[in-house]
Amino acid sequence: MSHRVCRWGILSAANIARKNWLGIRNAENSVVTAVASRSLDKAQQFIDECQAHSSFDPKPVAVGSYEELLKRPDVDAVYIPMPTGLRKEWVIRAAEAGKHVLAEKPIGCDSAEAAEMIAACQKHKVQFMDGVMFMHSQRLNKLREAIDDGRSVGPLRRIETSFSFCGTDEFAKSNIRSSGELEPLGCLGDLGWYNIRFSLWVMNYLMPTRVSGRMLNEAKRTDSRASVPTEFSGELFFANGVTASFYCSFLTAVQQWATIAGTAGYIDVQDFVIPYFGNEVSFRVRNAGLNQVSCDFNMEDHTRRVSVPEYSNGWGNAQETNLFRNFSQLVLSGKTDNHWPDIALKTQQVLDACLKSARSNGAIVTL
């Protein structure tokens, strides 16, 4: 490849694309060259507002259709943050146009869609990856060390995660995540994807043998034909005896915690999806113990905090910047890595099984 940076096109002026604009800007091997929307004015407004915050030189070009962007020779890869219900067509068309694809999650409405998109990317020899930012945080390296050291956790037994935020009345009425046509997986796709991915990562992508899901609440917009999950819980059962539970919701306050527990202790992560604002990310290893001396029963707290220097919010070593840096490096290398589509498909398959269980009143579903 003659150029030294990966040239990005953004398909859709979705709000999350603003965060990733900054990630691309601060990754030294990436640049945005074009942004497409069905409205040229909307694409231009998006560019103007993002340029005012953090600019590219030359300024990216506004494009009035997705088709036009995919024809551009100055685009190597596309970031696709459009709604899940619309995404499959454009992932496949991007692959057919020879563009590498970074897609938001959930990648499809179901596993069949996900497999079709991945197959198209593999057929046309382009990289596919989902936009799970925490996968690119340096904190995961330290977490893996603690899980595997034999002392911090010991033999693994239990994983628990929770990810939620409380949507407003306006969110329930008009946000695309409440639309059965645009985001049919609701909170399970928008939030539960992270819960499931984290558990699979802890398990080194060993798939559960059985799952159970519970639909705690669901709702639909007045302009939608189908309801979506708005509060959901799931349980994963692995062949080695480890279990993992998760909770995701649009109805409870912001929480994004994870615990990884074994026979010797547990790891506590309070912000496993979106790091709290600051210049480091961290977790705690907890090895509490009861010390009895005659009639004194002392529960002792033995906690060790592990931190990694890593800025949040788009800085040079933030997880979203690392996401685009890592993806761009693959593009520039001329190679593809099947690890990324493989774990995306596994995540979708587990999600599908949990939803199938919930639709059957929590019946166990075998994978």
C-alpha positions in Angstrom: 0.0 0.0 0.0 1.5 3.3 -1.1 0.1 5.5 1.6 1.2 5.3 5.3 -2.1 5.8 7.0 -5.4 3.9 6.8 -8.0 6.2 5.2 -11.4 6.0 6.8 -14.9 6.6 5.6 -17.8 6.9 8.1 -21.1 5.5 7.0 -23.8 7.5 9.0 -23.5 10.6 11.1 -24.6 8.7 14.3 -23.7 10.3 17.6 -21.3 7.5 18.6 -19.2 8.3 15.5 -18.2 11.6 17.1 -16.3 9.6 19.8 -14.6 7.5 17.2 -13.8 10.6 15.0 -11.5 11.6 17.9 -10.1 8.0 18.2 -9.2 8.1 14.5 -7.7 11.6 14.9 -5.4 10.5 17.7 -4.3 7.2 16.2 -1.2 8.2 14.3 -1.9 5.7 11.5 -5.4 6.8 10.7 -7.3 9.6 9.0 -10.9 10.3 8.1 -11.3 11.2 4.4 -15.1 11.1 4.0 -18.4 11.0 5.9 -21.6 9.9 4.3 -25.2 10.4 5.3 -28.4 10.2 3.3 -28.5 14.0 3.7 -25.5 15.9 2.4 -26.2 18.8 4.7 -26.2 16.4 7.7 -22.9 14.9 6.7 -21.4 18.4 6.3 -22.8 19.5 9.6 -21.3 16.5 11.3 -17.9 17.2 9.7 -18.0 20.9 10.6 -18.8 20.2 14.3 -16.2 17.5 14.7 -13.6 19.6 12.8 -14.2 22.4 15.3 -13.3 20.0 18.1 -10.5 18.1 16.6 -9.5 18.7 13.0 -8.0 16.8 10.1 -6.0 18.4 7.4 -7.2 18.1 4.7 -10.8 18.4 5.8 -12.9 15.3 5.2 -15.4 15.4 2.4 -19.1 15.3 3.0 -20.9 12.7 0.8 -24.6 12.5 0.2 -25.0 8.8 -0.2 -23.5 5.6 1.2 -23.1 4.3 -2.3 -20.9 7.3 -3.3 -18.6 6.8 -0.3 -18.0 3.1 -1.1 -16.9 4.1 -4.6 -14.3 6.5 -3.4 -10.7 5.4 -4.1 -9.4 7.4 -1.1 -11.3 5.2 1.4 -9.6 2.0 2.6 -11.9 1.1 5.6 -15.4 2.1 6.7 -16.8 2.5 10.1 -20.5 1.6 10.1 -22.5 2.9 13.1 -25.9 2.7 11.5 -28.8 0.9 13.2 -28.5 -2.9 13.4 -31.7 -3.4 11.3 -30.0 -1.6 8.4 -26.4 -2.7 8.8 -26.2 -6.1 7.0 -26.7 -4.6 3.5 -24.0 -2.0 3.9 -21.5 -4.3 5.5 -21.8 -6.7 2.5 -21.7 -3.9 0.0 -18.6 -2.4 1.7 -16.9 -5.8 1.5 -17.9 -6.1 -2.2 -16.3 -2.7 -2.8 -13.1 -3.9 -1.2 -13.4 -1.8 2.0 -12.4 -3.2 5.4 -15.2 -3.0 7.9 -15.5 -1.9 11.5 -19.1 -2.4 12.5 -21.0 -1.3 15.6 -22.5 -3.9 17.8 -24.6 -6.0 17.9 -23.3 -6.9 14.4 -26.5 -8.4 13.2 -30.1 -9.0 14.2 -29.2 -12.7 14.6 -26.4 -15.1 14.1 -27.4 -15.9 10.5 -27.0 -12.2 9.6 -23.7 -12.0 11.4 -22.4 -15.1 9.6 -23.5 -13.7 6.2 -21.6 -10.4 6.8 -18.5 -12.2 8.0 -18.5 -14.6 5.1 -18.8 -11.6 2.7 -15.7 -10.0 4.3 -13.7 -13.2 4.2 -14.7 -13.8 0.5 -13.4 -10.4 -0.5 -10.4 -10.6 1.8 -11.2 -7.6 3.9 -10.9 -7.3 7.7 -14.0 -7.4 9.8 -14.2 -6.3 13.5 -16.9 -5.2 15.9 -16.6 -1.9 17.8 -16.1 -3.3 21.3 -13.6 -0.7 22.6 -12.6 -2.4 25.9 -11.1 -5.2 23.9 -8.3 -2.7 23.0 -7.6 -1.5 26.5 -4.2 -2.3 28.0 -6.1 -3.1 31.3 -7.0 -6.5 29.8 -3.3 -7.6 29.8 -3.1 -7.0 33.6 -6.4 -8.6 34.1 -5.3 -11.7 32.3 -2.1 -11.8 34.4 -4.2 -11.7 37.6 -6.6 -14.3 36.4 -3.8 -16.7 35.5 -1.3 -16.2 38.3 -2.9 -18.9 40.5 -3.0 -16.6 43.6 -5.3 -13.7 42.9 -8.3 -15.7 42.0 -7.3 -19.3 42.1 -9.3 -21.8 40.1 -12.1 -19.9 38.4 -15.7 -20.5 39.4 -17.9 -17.5 38.7 -18.2 -14.4 36.5 -20.8 -11.7 37.0 -21.4 -8.5 35.0 -23.9 -5.7 35.0 -24.3 -2.9 32.4 -27.2 -0.5 32.5 -28.4 3.1 32.2 -31.8 4.7 33.0 -33.3 5.9 29.8 -35.7 8.9 29.9 -39.3 8.9 28.8 -38.1 10.6 25.6 -35.6 7.7 25.1 -38.4 5.2 25.3 -40.6 7.1 22.9 -38.1 8.1 20.1 -34.6 6.6 20.5 -33.7 4.0 17.9 -32.7 1.5 20.6 -36.5 1.3 21.5 -37.4 0.4 17.9 -38.2 -3.2 17.1 -37.3 -2.6 13.4 -34.0 -0.6 13.9 -32.7 -2.3 17.1 -34.7 -5.5 17.6 -32.3 -6.7 20.3 -32.9 -3.7 22.5 -30.8 -3.6 25.7 -29.5 -7.1 25.1 -27.8 -6.0 21.9 -26.8 -2.6 23.0 -25.5 -3.5 26.4 -25.6 -7.2 26.9 -23.2 -7.6 24.0 -20.5 -6.3 26.3 -21.5 -8.5 29.2 -21.3 -11.6 27.0 -18.1 -10.6 25.3 -16.4 -10.0 28.7 -17.4 -13.4 30.0 -16.2 -15.1 26.8 -12.9 -13.2 27.0 -12.4 -14.3 30.6 -13.0 -17.9 29.5 -10.5 -17.6 26.6 -13.5 -17.8 24.2 -14.6 -21.3 25.4 -18.3 -21.4 24.5 -20.9 -22.2 27.2 -22.7 -25.5 26.7 -26.0 -24.2 28.0 -27.6 -20.8 28.6 -30.7 -19.4 30.3 -32.3 -16.0 29.7 -35.0 -14.0 31.4 -36.9 -11.1 29.9 -37.4 -8.9 32.9 -39.0 -6.1 30.9 -39.8 -5.2 27.3 -41.4 -2.3 25.6 -42.0 -0.8 22.1 -42.4 2.6 20.5 -45.8 3.6 19.3 -44.4 3.6 15.7 -42.9 0.1 16.1 -44.5 -3.3 15.3 -42.4 -5.2 17.8 -41.2 -4.8 21.3 -37.6 -4.9 22.4 -35.9 -6.1 25.6 -35.5 -3.2 28.1 -34.3 -5.3 31.0 -32.7 -8.7 30.7 -30.7 -11.2 32.7 -28.8 -14.3 31.6 -26.9 -17.3 32.9 -24.1 -19.1 31.0 -23.0 -22.6 32.0 -19.5 -23.9 30.9 -18.4 -27.5 30.6 -15.6 -26.9 33.2 -18.1 -25.9 35.9 -17.7 -22.2 35.6 -20.9 -20.1 35.5 -21.4 -16.5 34.4 -24.4 -14.3 35.0 -25.2 -10.9 33.5 -27.7 -8.1 33.8 -28.4 -5.4 31.3 -31.1 -2.7 31.3 -32.4 0.6 30.0 -34.3 1.0 33.3 -31.7 1.2 36.1 -29.0 3.8 36.9 -25.6 3.6 35.3 -23.6 0.6 36.4 -20.9 -1.3 34.5 -19.2 -3.6 36.9 -17.7 -7.0 36.6 -16.4 -9.6 39.1 -14.3 -12.6 38.4 -14.3 -15.0 41.3 -12.4 -18.2 42.2 -11.4 -20.3 45.2 -8.7 -17.9 46.4 -10.3 -14.4 45.8 -12.0 -12.3 43.3 -11.3 -9.4 40.9 -13.5 -6.3 41.0 -13.8 -4.0 38.0 -16.1 -1.0 38.4 -16.0 0.4 34.8 -15.3 -2.5 32.5 -17.0 -1.0 29.5 -16.3 2.8 29.6 -13.4 3.8 31.9 -14.2 6.5 34.3 -12.8 9.9 33.3 -9.1 10.2 34.2 -5.5 9.2 33.2 -5.5 5.6 34.4 -7.7 2.4 34.4 -7.7 0.0 37.3 -9.2 -3.0 39.0 -9.0 -4.5 42.5 -7.9 -7.9 43.6 -9.7 -8.9 46.8 -8.5 -11.8 49.0 -10.6 -11.3 52.2 -10.2 -13.8 55.0 -11.6 -14.6 58.4 -9.0 -14.5 61.2 -10.3 -16.1 64.4 -8.4 -15.7 67.7 -10.4 -17.3 70.5 -13.6 -15.2 70.7 -12.5 -12.6 68.2 -13.7 -13.2 64.7 -12.0 -10.7 62.4 -12.9 -10.4 58.8 -9.8 -8.9 57.2 -9.8 -7.0 53.9 -6.8 -7.8 51.8 -7.2 -5.7 48.7 -4.6 -4.9 46.0 -5.3 -2.2 43.4 -3.8 -2.7 40.0 -3.7 0.3 37.6 -2.5 1.0 34.1 -1.7 4.5 32.7 -4.4 5.0 30.1 -6.3 8.1 29.4 -10.0 8.0 28.8 -11.9 10.0 26.2 -10.0 9.7 23.0 -6.5 10.4 24.1 -3.5 8.8 22.4 -3.6 5.6 24.5 -7.4 5.5 25.1 -9.1 2.2 24.3 -11.1 3.8 21.4 -7.9 5.2 19.9 -6.2 1.8 20.3 -9.2 0.2 18.5 -8.6 2.3 15.4 -4.8 2.0 15.7 -5.0 -1.8 15.8 -7.5 -2.0 13.0 -5.6 0.4 10.8 -2.4 -1.6 11.5 -4.1 -4.7 10.1 -5.2 -2.8 7.0 -1.7 -1.4 6.4 -0.1 -4.8 6.9 -2.1 -6.3 4.0 -3.2 -9.2 6.3 -6.5 -10.1 7.9 -7.0 -11.6 11.4 -9.8 -14.1 11.7 -9.8 -13.8 15.5 -11.9 -10.7 15.4 -14.8 -12.0 13.2 -14.7 -15.3 15.1 -15.3 -13.8 18.5 -17.9 -11.5 17.1 -19.9 -14.4 15.8 -19.5 -16.3 19.1 -20.8 -13.3 21.0 -23.9 -13.2 18.6 -24.5 -16.9 19.0 -24.5 -16.7 22.8 -26.8 -13.7 22.7 -29.2 -15.4 20.3 -29.4 -18.5 22.6 -30.1 -16.3 25.7 -32.9 -14.5 23.8 -34.3 -17.8 22.6 -34.4 -19.0 26.2 -36.1 -15.8 27.4 -38.8 -16.2 24.7 -39.4 -19.7 26.1 -39.8 -18.6 29.7 -36.2 -19.2 30.7 -35.9 -22.7 29.3 -32.4 -24.0 29.1 -31.0 -23.7 25.6 -28.1 -25.9 24.5 -25.3 -24.6 22.3 
